[in-house]
Amino acid sequence: MCELQGCAPTDIQIEIYSPEGHFIARCDFGWLEYGIVGEYDGVQKYGRLVRPGQSVSDVVAAEKDREAQIRDQGLEIIRFCKVDLRRPAAAAARLRRLMDQRERRETPWTSPIPAAPPDENSPWDDPFLGSPW
């Protein structure tokens, strides 16, 4: 979609870690020279993430927290969905507006080196987010 519009992502499957090296998220694609990551949200995304005992509201709240943690790392997020596949020029224009708002860096944004994997008995792993290892 973006490639045909002249703004193909420069990175894919970006892993984001906190300054302490803890896994925060994996984003679908990015333009790290602008500090932008992108996510594609399918219509089934939130229903698919509901675990036993959770509501869709719980999943949406967790996604908002994840997004806040990504932004805390100095990144901006752009989301695409099915309608963007039908209107790629409009989606690319939205991306370009976001790029215009952010300064292009000579050295693209990079995530800190992740911490060493926790031992198998570690309580660190979040069952909702999963382990980065």
DSSP file with accessible surface (Angstrom, degrees, kcal/mol):
  #  RESIDUE AA STRUCTURE BP1 BP2  ACC     N-H-->O    O-->H-N    N-H-->O    O-->H-N    TCO  KAPPA ALPHA  PHI   PSI    X-CA   Y-CA   Z-CA
    1    1 A M     >        0   0   64      0, 0.0     4,-0.6     0, 0.0     6,-0.1   0.000 360.0 360.0 360.0 -58.3    0.0    0.0    0.0
    2    2 A C  T >4> +     0   0    9      1,-0.2     5,-2.6     2,-0.2     3,-0.6   0.849 360.0  62.0 -72.7 -30.9    2.6    2.6    1.1
    3    3 A E  G >45S+     0   0  150      1,-0.3     3,-1.7     4,-0.2     5,-0.3   0.922 102.4  50.2 -61.1 -43.6    5.2    1.3   -1.3
    4    4 A L  G 345S+     0   0  154      1,-0.3    -1,-0.3     2,-0.1    -2,-0.2   0.731 109.8  52.7 -67.0 -19.2    3.0    2.1   -4.3
    5    5 A Q  G <<5S-     0   0   60     -3,-0.6    -1,-0.3    -4,-0.6    -2,-0.2   0.291 121.1-106.5 -98.0   5.8    2.5    5.6   -2.9
    6    6 A G  T < 5S+     0   0   67     -3,-1.7    -3,-0.2    -4,-0.2    -2,-0.1   0.692  98.4  92.2  81.6  18.7    6.3    6.3   -2.5
    7    7 A C      < +     0   0   11     -5,-2.6    -4,-0.2    -6,-0.1    -3,-0.1  -0.278  51.3 169.8-139.2  53.4    6.5    6.0    1.3
    8    8 A A        -     0   0   40     -5,-0.3     2,-0.0    -6,-0.2     0, 0.0  -0.289  44.5 -96.8 -62.0 145.9    7.4    2.3    1.9
    9    9 A P        -     0   0   46      0, 0.0    22,-0.2     0, 0.0    -1,-0.1  -0.355  23.5-151.8 -62.2 145.3    8.3    1.4    5.5
   10   10 A T  S    S+     0   0   73     20,-1.8     2,-0.3     1,-0.1    21,-0.2   0.549  79.6  31.9 -93.7 -10.7   12.1    1.3    6.1
   11   11 A D  E     -A   30   0A  63     19,-1.8    19,-2.6     3,-0.0     2,-0.3  -0.985  66.0-161.0-143.4 150.8   11.8   -1.2    8.9
   12   12 A I  E     +A   29   0A 125     -2,-0.3    17,-0.3    17,-0.3    16,-0.1  -0.943  68.9  14.0-131.8 156.2    9.5   -4.1    9.7
   13   13 A Q  E    S-     0   0A 104     15,-2.5     2,-0.5    -2,-0.3    15,-0.2   0.929  77.6-166.1  47.4  61.6    8.7   -6.0   12.9
   14   14 A I  E     -A   27   0A  13     13,-1.7    13,-2.6    -3,-0.2     2,-0.5  -0.643   9.6-147.6 -82.5 124.1   10.3   -3.5   15.1
   15   15 A E  E     -A   26   0A  70     -2,-0.5     2,-0.5    11,-0.2    11,-0.2  -0.808  12.5-158.2 -92.6 131.0   10.9   -4.6   18.7
   16   16 A I  E     -A   25   0A   0      9,-3.2     8,-3.1    -2,-0.5     9,-1.4  -0.937  11.2-177.9-115.8 130.2   10.7   -1.9   21.3
   17   17 A Y  E     -A   23   0A  12     -2,-0.5     6,-0.2     6,-0.2    96,-0.0  -0.892  28.0-112.2-123.4 153.9   12.3   -2.1   24.7
   18   18 A S    >   -     0   0   12      4,-2.7     3,-2.4    -2,-0.3     6,-0.0  -0.295  43.2 -97.7 -72.4 167.6   12.4    0.2   27.7
   19   19 A P  T 3  S+     0   0   91      0, 0.0    94,-0.1     0, 0.0    -1,-0.1   0.806 128.8  57.4 -58.3 -25.1   15.7    1.9   28.6
   20   20 A E  T 3  S-     0   0  133      2,-0.1    -2,-0.0    92,-0.1    93,-0.0   0.501 124.0-106.9 -83.2  -3.4   16.0   -0.9   31.2
   21   21 A G  S <  S+     0   0    1     -3,-2.4    94,-2.2     1,-0.3     2,-0.4   0.569  70.0 144.4  91.6  11.6   15.8   -3.5   28.4
   22   22 A H        -     0   0   69     92,-0.2    -4,-2.7     1,-0.1    -1,-0.3  -0.681  56.2-107.5 -87.5 136.7   12.3   -4.8   29.1
   23   23 A F  E     +A   17   0A  26     -2,-0.4    -6,-0.2    -6,-0.2     3,-0.1  -0.353  42.0 167.5 -62.8 132.7   10.2   -5.8   26.1
   24   24 A I  E     -     0   0A   6     -8,-3.1     2,-0.3     1,-0.4    -7,-0.2   0.750  55.8 -33.3-109.8 -51.5    7.3   -3.3   25.4
   25   25 A A  E     -A   16   0A   2     -9,-1.4    -9,-3.2    44,-0.1     2,-0.5  -0.993  37.7-128.5-165.0 163.2    6.0   -4.2   22.0
   26   26 A R  E     -A   15   0A  97     -2,-0.3     2,-0.3   -11,-0.2   -11,-0.2  -0.996  30.5-158.1-121.6 122.1    6.6   -5.4   18.5
   27   27 A C  E     -A   14   0A   0    -13,-2.6   -13,-1.7    -2,-0.5    12,-0.2  -0.757  20.8-125.4-103.1 150.4    5.2   -3.1   15.8
   28   28 A D  E    S-     0   0A  47     10,-0.5   -15,-2.5    -2,-0.3     2,-0.3   0.880  80.3 -20.4 -62.6 -44.2    4.4   -4.2   12.3
   29   29 A F  E     -AB  12  38A  40      9,-1.8     9,-4.0   -17,-0.3     2,-0.3  -0.962  62.9-166.3-159.3 170.5    6.5   -1.6   10.4
   30   30 A G  E     -AB  11  37A   0    -19,-2.6   -20,-1.8    -2,-0.3   -19,-1.8  -0.993  33.6-139.8-162.5 166.8    8.2    1.7   10.8
   31   31 A W  E > > + B   0  36A   3      5,-3.0     3,-2.1    -2,-0.3     5,-1.7  -0.773  33.0 175.1-126.4  74.8    9.9    4.8    9.5
   32   32 A L  G > 5S+     0   0   14      1,-0.3    77,-2.3    -2,-0.3     3,-0.6   0.723  70.6  70.6 -68.3 -19.4   12.5    5.0   12.3
   33   33 A E  G 3 5S+     0   0   19     75,-0.3    72,-3.3     1,-0.2    -1,-0.3   0.735 111.2  35.4 -66.8 -17.0   14.4    7.9   10.6
   34   34 A Y  G < 5S-     0   0   45     -3,-2.1    -1,-0.2    70,-0.2    -2,-0.2   0.376 116.4-114.4-108.7  -1.9   11.2    9.9   11.7
   35   35 A G  T < 5S+     0   0    0     -3,-0.6    41,-2.6    -4,-0.4     2,-0.4   0.860  71.3 138.0  68.7  37.0   10.6    8.0   14.9
   36   36 A I  E   < -Bc  31  76A   0     -5,-1.7    -5,-3.0    39,-0.2     2,-0.3  -0.942  33.1-172.4-119.5 134.5    7.4    6.5   13.6
   37   37 A V  E     -Bc  30  77A   0     39,-2.7    41,-2.3    -2,-0.4     2,-0.3  -0.925  12.0-148.7-119.6 150.8    6.0    3.0   13.9
   38   38 A G  E     -Bc  29  78A   0     -9,-4.0    -9,-1.8    -2,-0.3   -10,-0.5  -0.908   8.2-166.0-122.2 150.3    3.0    1.6   12.2
   39   39 A E  E     - c   0  79A   6     39,-2.1    41,-2.9    -2,-0.3     2,-0.6  -0.990  13.4-145.3-132.0 140.0    0.4   -1.0   13.1
   40   40 A Y  E     - c   0  80A  86     -2,-0.4     2,-0.6    39,-0.2    41,-0.2  -0.933  17.1-160.8-103.0 124.4   -2.1   -2.7   10.9
   41   41 A D  E     - c   0  81A  23     39,-3.0    41,-0.5    -2,-0.6     2,-0.1  -0.919   2.8-159.4-109.8 109.8   -5.4   -3.4   12.8
   42   42 A G    >   -     0   0   17     -2,-0.6     3,-1.5    39,-0.1     4,-0.3  -0.426  33.1-107.3 -78.4 163.6   -7.6   -6.1   11.4
   43   43 A V  T 3  S+     0   0  128      1,-0.3     4,-0.3     2,-0.1     3,-0.3   0.785 118.9  50.7 -65.1 -25.6  -11.3   -6.1   12.3
   44   44 A Q  T 3> S+     0   0  113      1,-0.2     4,-2.5     2,-0.1    -1,-0.3   0.489  80.4 104.6 -90.2   0.4  -10.8   -9.2   14.5
   45   45 A K  H <> S+     0   0   18     -3,-1.5     4,-1.3     1,-0.2    -1,-0.2   0.888  82.7  38.2 -51.6 -55.0   -7.9   -7.8   16.5
   46   46 A Y  H  > S+     0   0   68     -4,-0.3     4,-0.6    -3,-0.3     3,-0.2   0.908 116.8  49.8 -72.5 -37.8   -9.5   -7.0   19.8
   47   47 A G  H >4 S+     0   0   53     -4,-0.3     3,-0.9     1,-0.2    -1,-0.2   0.899 109.1  54.0 -64.4 -36.6  -11.8  -10.0   19.8
   48   48 A R  H 3< S+     0   0  159     -4,-2.5    -1,-0.2     1,-0.2    -2,-0.2   0.810 105.8  53.2 -67.1 -29.9   -8.9  -12.3   19.1
   49   49 A L  H 3< S+     0   0   53     -4,-1.3     2,-0.3    -5,-0.2    -1,-0.2   0.568  79.6 113.3 -85.7  -7.7   -6.9  -10.9   22.0
   50   50 A V    <<  -     0   0   50     -3,-0.9     6,-0.1    -4,-0.6     3,-0.1  -0.491  50.6-163.7 -69.4 125.9   -9.6  -11.5   24.7
   51   51 A R    >   -     0   0  120     -2,-0.3     3,-2.5     4,-0.2     8,-0.1  -0.694  38.7 -69.9-103.4 162.4   -8.5  -14.2   27.1
   52   52 A P  T 3  S+     0   0  136      0, 0.0    -1,-0.1     0, 0.0     3,-0.1  -0.241 124.7  20.1 -52.8 132.4  -10.7  -16.1   29.5
   53   53 A G  T 3  S+     0   0   90      1,-0.3     2,-0.3    -3,-0.1    -3,-0.0   0.383 106.1 105.8  88.0  -4.6  -12.0  -13.7   32.2
   54   54 A Q    <   -     0   0   57     -3,-2.5    -1,-0.3     4,-0.0     2,-0.3  -0.759  56.5-146.8-105.6 157.5  -11.3  -10.6   30.1
   55   55 A S     >  -     0   0   50     -2,-0.3     4,-1.7    -3,-0.1     3,-0.2  -0.703  33.7-106.8-110.2 168.0  -13.6   -8.3   28.3
   56   56 A V  H  > S+     0   0   78     -2,-0.3     4,-2.8     1,-0.2     5,-0.2   0.895 122.9  59.9 -60.1 -35.2  -13.0   -6.4   25.1
   57   57 A S  H  > S+     0   0   89      1,-0.2     4,-2.6     2,-0.2    -1,-0.2   0.890 101.9  52.1 -60.3 -39.7  -12.7   -3.3   27.3
   58   58 A D  H  > S+     0   0   76     -3,-0.2     4,-2.3     2,-0.2    -1,-0.2   0.914 110.9  47.5 -61.4 -42.3   -9.8   -4.9   29.2
   59   59 A V  H  X S+     0   0    1     -4,-1.7     4,-2.4     2,-0.2    -2,-0.2   0.922 111.9  49.2 -66.6 -42.5   -8.1   -5.6   25.9
   60   60 A V  H  X S+     0   0   48     -4,-2.8     4,-2.4     2,-0.2    -2,-0.2   0.928 111.2  50.1 -63.4 -42.3   -8.7   -2.1   24.6
   61   61 A A  H  X S+     0   0   58     -4,-2.6     4,-2.1     1,-0.2    -1,-0.2   0.917 110.6  49.6 -62.4 -41.9   -7.3   -0.6   27.9
   62   62 A A  H  X S+     0   0   27     -4,-2.3     4,-2.6     1,-0.2    -1,-0.2   0.899 110.0  51.4 -64.0 -38.4   -4.2   -2.8   27.6
   63   63 A E  H  X S+     0   0   15     -4,-2.4     4,-2.6     2,-0.2    -2,-0.2   0.899 108.5  50.9 -65.8 -38.5   -3.7   -1.7   24.0
   64   64 A K  H  X S+     0   0  144     -4,-2.4     4,-2.2     2,-0.2    -1,-0.2   0.908 110.9  48.8 -65.1 -39.4   -3.9    2.0   25.1
   65   65 A D  H  X S+     0   0   94     -4,-2.1     4,-2.3     2,-0.2    -2,-0.2   0.929 110.8  50.6 -64.9 -43.1   -1.3    1.3   27.8
   66   66 A R  H  X S+     0   0   33     -4,-2.6     4,-2.1     1,-0.2    -2,-0.2   0.924 110.4  49.8 -59.6 -44.7    0.9   -0.4   25.3
   67   67 A E  H  X S+     0   0   39     -4,-2.6     4,-2.5     1,-0.2    -1,-0.2   0.909 109.1  51.5 -63.2 -39.9    0.6    2.6   22.9
   68   68 A A  H  X S+     0   0   45     -4,-2.2     4,-2.1     1,-0.2    -1,-0.2   0.910 109.1  51.0 -63.3 -39.4    1.4    5.0   25.8
   69   69 A Q  H  X S+     0   0   59     -4,-2.3     4,-0.5     2,-0.2    -1,-0.2   0.878 108.9  51.2 -66.7 -36.2    4.6    2.9   26.5
   70   70 A I  H ><>S+     0   0    0     -4,-2.1     3,-1.5     1,-0.2     5,-1.2   0.949 110.9  48.0 -64.2 -45.8    5.6    3.1   22.9
   71   71 A R  H ><5S+     0   0   99     -4,-2.5     3,-2.2     1,-0.3    -2,-0.2   0.848 101.4  65.1 -64.3 -32.4    5.2    6.8   22.9
   72   72 A D  H 3<5S+     0   0  126     -4,-2.1    -1,-0.3     1,-0.3    -2,-0.2   0.714  94.8  60.9 -62.0 -18.7    7.2    7.1   26.1
   73   73 A Q  T <<5S-     0   0   37     -3,-1.5    -1,-0.3    -4,-0.5    -2,-0.2   0.326 127.6 -99.1 -89.5   6.3   10.1    5.8   24.0
   74   74 A G  T < 5S+     0   0   36     -3,-2.2     2,-0.3     1,-0.3    -3,-0.2   0.598  83.7 126.9  89.9  11.8    9.9    8.8   21.8
   75   75 A L      < -     0   0    3     -5,-1.2     2,-0.3   -39,-0.0    -1,-0.3  -0.711  48.9-144.9-102.2 153.2    8.0    7.1   19.0
   76   76 A E  E     -c   36   0A  49    -41,-2.6   -39,-2.7    -2,-0.3     2,-0.4  -0.872  17.3-139.8-110.8 150.7    4.8    8.1   17.3
   77   77 A I  E     -c   37   0A  12     -2,-0.3     2,-0.4   -41,-0.2   -39,-0.2  -0.916  13.8-170.5-116.3 135.8    2.3    5.5   16.1
   78   78 A I  E     -c   38   0A   9    -41,-2.3   -39,-2.1    -2,-0.4     2,-0.4  -0.982  13.7-153.2-120.5 136.0    0.2    5.5   12.9
   79   79 A R  E     -c   39   0A  50     -2,-0.4     2,-0.3   -41,-0.2   -39,-0.2  -0.901   8.4-169.1-112.0 139.8   -2.5    2.9   12.5
   80   80 A F  E     +c   40   0A   2    -41,-2.9   -39,-3.0    -2,-0.4     2,-0.2  -0.914   8.0 178.0-121.0 152.8   -3.8    1.4    9.3
   81   81 A C  E >>  -c   41   0A  50     -2,-0.3     3,-1.3   -41,-0.2     4,-0.8  -0.799  49.1 -72.8-142.4-175.4   -6.9   -0.7    8.8
   82   82 A K  H >> S+     0   0  111    -41,-0.5     3,-1.1     1,-0.3     4,-0.9   0.853 124.5  58.2 -53.8 -41.8   -8.9   -2.4    6.0
   83   83 A V  H >> S+     0   0   53      1,-0.3     4,-1.0     2,-0.2     3,-0.6   0.847  98.8  61.2 -61.1 -30.2  -10.3    0.9    4.6
   84   84 A D  H <4 S+     0   0   11     -3,-1.3     7,-0.3     1,-0.2    -1,-0.3   0.806  96.4  59.8 -66.7 -27.8   -6.8    2.2    4.1
   85   85 A L  H << S+     0   0   97     -3,-1.1    -1,-0.2    -4,-0.8    -2,-0.2   0.812 108.0  45.2 -68.4 -27.8   -6.1   -0.7    1.7
   86   86 A R  H << S+     0   0  163     -4,-0.9    -1,-0.2    -3,-0.6    -2,-0.2   0.648 122.7  36.3 -85.8 -19.0   -9.0    0.6   -0.4
   87   87 A R     X  +     0   0  141     -4,-1.0     4,-2.1     1,-0.1     3,-0.3  -0.502  67.8 158.0-130.7  62.6   -7.8    4.2   -0.2
   88   88 A P  H  > S+     0   0   39      0, 0.0     4,-2.8     0, 0.0     5,-0.2   0.842  72.4  57.4 -61.7 -32.6   -4.0    4.0   -0.2
   89   89 A A  H  > S+     0   0   58      1,-0.2     4,-2.2     2,-0.2     5,-0.1   0.921 109.0  46.2 -65.1 -40.2   -3.4    7.5   -1.4
   90   90 A A  H  > S+     0   0   40     -3,-0.3     4,-2.1     2,-0.2    -1,-0.2   0.911 113.4  49.3 -67.6 -40.4   -5.4    8.9    1.6
   91   91 A A  H  X S+     0   0    0     -4,-2.1     4,-2.1    -7,-0.3    -2,-0.2   0.927 112.0  48.2 -64.7 -43.0   -3.5    6.6    4.0
   92   92 A A  H  X S+     0   0    0     -4,-2.8     4,-2.9     1,-0.2    -1,-0.2   0.892 109.0  53.8 -65.4 -37.1   -0.1    7.6    2.5
   93   93 A A  H  X S+     0   0   34     -4,-2.2     4,-2.3    -5,-0.2    -1,-0.2   0.905 107.6  50.9 -63.8 -39.4   -1.1   11.3    2.7
   94   94 A R  H  X S+     0   0   81     -4,-2.1     4,-1.9     2,-0.2    -2,-0.2   0.923 111.4  48.2 -63.2 -42.3   -1.9   10.8    6.5
   95   95 A L  H  X S+     0   0    0     -4,-2.1     4,-2.6     1,-0.2    -2,-0.2   0.934 110.2  51.2 -63.1 -45.1    1.6    9.2    6.9
   96   96 A R  H  X S+     0   0   94     -4,-2.9     4,-2.5     1,-0.2    -1,-0.2   0.883 107.0  53.7 -62.1 -38.4    3.3   12.0    5.0
   97   97 A R  H  X S+     0   0  138     -4,-2.3     4,-1.2     2,-0.2    -1,-0.2   0.922 110.0  48.1 -61.1 -41.1    1.5   14.6    7.3
   98   98 A L  H >X S+     0   0   23     -4,-1.9     4,-0.8     1,-0.2     3,-0.5   0.926 111.0  50.3 -65.8 -41.6    2.9   12.8   10.3
   99   99 A M  H >< S+     0   0   20     -4,-2.6     3,-1.0     1,-0.2    -1,-0.2   0.900 106.8  55.2 -61.1 -40.4    6.4   12.7    8.8
  100  100 A D  H 3< S+     0   0  138     -4,-2.5    -1,-0.2     1,-0.2    -2,-0.2   0.787 105.5  53.2 -63.9 -26.8    6.2   16.4    8.1
  101  101 A Q  H << S+     0   0  153     -4,-1.2     2,-0.4    -3,-0.5    -1,-0.2   0.645 106.1  62.5 -80.8 -16.6    5.4   17.0   11.8
  102  102 A R  S << S-     0   0   63     -3,-1.0     2,-0.3    -4,-0.8   -67,-0.1  -0.880  87.9-115.3-115.4 144.3    8.5   15.1   12.9
  103  103 A E        -     0   0  167     -2,-0.4     2,-0.3   -69,-0.1    -3,-0.1  -0.574  28.8-121.7 -78.8 131.8   12.1   15.9   12.1
  104  104 A R        -     0   0  140     -2,-0.3     2,-0.3    -4,-0.1   -70,-0.2  -0.578  30.3-142.7 -72.0 132.4   14.0   13.4   10.0
  105  105 A R        -     0   0   92    -72,-3.3   -70,-0.1    -2,-0.3     4,-0.0  -0.764  15.3-143.7 -99.8 144.2   17.0   12.1   11.9
  106  106 A E  S    S+     0   0  183     -2,-0.3    -1,-0.1     1,-0.2   -73,-0.0   0.892 102.1  43.4 -66.5 -40.6   20.4   11.3   10.4
  107  107 A T  S    S-     0   0  114    -74,-0.1    -1,-0.2    -3,-0.1     3,-0.1  -0.935  97.7-130.0-107.2 111.9   20.6    8.4   12.9
  108  108 A P        -     0   0   55      0, 0.0   -75,-0.3     0, 0.0   -76,-0.1  -0.178  33.4 -86.6 -60.1 155.6   17.3    6.6   13.0
  109  109 A W        -     0   0   24    -77,-2.3     2,-0.4   -78,-0.1   -74,-0.1  -0.289  49.6-168.8 -56.9 139.2   15.7    5.8   16.3
  110  110 A T        -     0   0  108     -3,-0.1     3,-0.1   -75,-0.0   -94,-0.1  -0.991  19.2-122.0-133.5 148.8   16.9    2.6   17.9
  111  111 A S        -     0   0   31     -2,-0.4   -93,-0.1   -96,-0.2   -95,-0.1  -0.558  38.4 -98.9 -82.9 149.4   15.6    0.5   20.8
  112  112 A P        -     0   0   45      0, 0.0    -1,-0.1     0, 0.0   -95,-0.1  -0.226  50.1 -86.4 -60.5 159.8   17.9   -0.2   23.7
  113  113 A I        -     0   0  154    -94,-0.1    -3,-0.0     1,-0.1     0, 0.0  -0.504  55.4-109.1 -65.9 131.7   19.6   -3.6   23.8
  114  114 A P        -     0   0   50      0, 0.0   -92,-0.2     0, 0.0   -93,-0.1  -0.265  31.7-105.0 -65.7 152.1   17.2   -6.0   25.5
  115  115 A A        -     0   0   35    -94,-2.2   -94,-0.1     1,-0.2   -92,-0.1  -0.262  50.9 -80.4 -65.1 161.4   18.0   -7.3   29.0
  116  116 A A        -     0   0   85      1,-0.1    -1,-0.2    -2,-0.0     3,-0.1  -0.325  61.1 -89.1 -60.9 146.3   19.2  -10.9   29.3
  117  117 A P        -     0   0   80      0, 0.0    -1,-0.1     0, 0.0     3,-0.1  -0.300  47.6-110.9 -57.9 140.1   16.3  -13.4   29.1
  118  118 A P        -     0   0   37      0, 0.0    15,-0.0     0, 0.0     0, 0.0  -0.349  37.5 -98.1 -67.8 155.0   14.9  -14.1   32.5
  119  119 A D    >   -     0   0  109      1,-0.1     3,-2.3    -3,-0.1     0, 0.0  -0.278  41.4 -99.1 -69.1 163.6   15.5  -17.5   34.0
  120  120 A E  T 3  S+     0   0  187      1,-0.3    -1,-0.1    -3,-0.1     0, 0.0   0.703 123.5  51.5 -62.2 -16.2   12.6  -20.0   33.5
  121  121 A N  T 3  S+     0   0  141      2,-0.0    -1,-0.3     3,-0.0    -2,-0.1   0.324  82.4 125.1 -99.6   8.0   11.4  -19.4   37.1
  122  122 A S    X   -     0   0   33     -3,-2.3     3,-0.5     1,-0.1     0, 0.0  -0.449  54.0-152.2 -72.3 137.1   11.3  -15.7   36.7
  123  123 A P  T 3  S+     0   0  128      0, 0.0    -1,-0.1     0, 0.0    -3,-0.0   0.441  76.4  96.3 -82.9   3.4    8.0  -13.9   37.5
  124  124 A W  T 3   +     0   0   83      2,-0.1    -2,-0.0     7,-0.0    -3,-0.0   0.863  55.1  97.5 -64.1 -38.1    9.0  -11.1   35.0
  125  125 A D    <   -     0   0   69     -3,-0.5     6,-0.1     1,-0.1     3,-0.0  -0.285  69.6-141.3 -59.5 129.4    7.1  -12.5   32.0
  126  126 A D     >  -     0   0   72      4,-0.4     4,-3.1     1,-0.1    -1,-0.1  -0.816   3.3-148.8 -89.5 120.4    3.7  -10.8   31.6
  127  127 A P  T  4 S+     0   0  113      0, 0.0    -1,-0.1     0, 0.0     4,-0.1   0.790  96.3  51.3 -63.7 -24.3    1.2  -13.5   30.5
  128  128 A F  T  4 S+     0   0   55      1,-0.1    -3,-0.0     2,-0.1    -2,-0.0   0.927 120.0  31.7 -76.8 -44.5   -0.7  -10.9   28.6
  129  129 A L  T  4 S-     0   0   67      1,-0.1    -1,-0.1  -106,-0.0    -4,-0.0   0.780 102.8-142.8 -83.6 -27.8    2.2   -9.5   26.6
  130  130 A G     <  -     0   0   33     -4,-3.1    -4,-0.4     2,-0.0    -1,-0.1  -0.037  30.4 -60.3  82.9 167.2    4.2  -12.7   26.4
  131  131 A S        -     0   0   49      2,-0.1    -6,-0.0    -6,-0.1    -7,-0.0  -0.633  31.3-141.0 -86.6 144.1    7.9  -13.1   26.6
  132  132 A P              0   0   15      0, 0.0    -1,-0.1     0, 0.0  -108,-0.0   0.563 360.0 360.0 -78.5  -4.0   10.2  -11.4   24.1
  133  133 A W              0   0  112    -15,-0.0    -2,-0.1     0, 0.0     0, 0.0  -0.736 360.0 360.0-108.8 360.0   12.4  -14.5   24.1
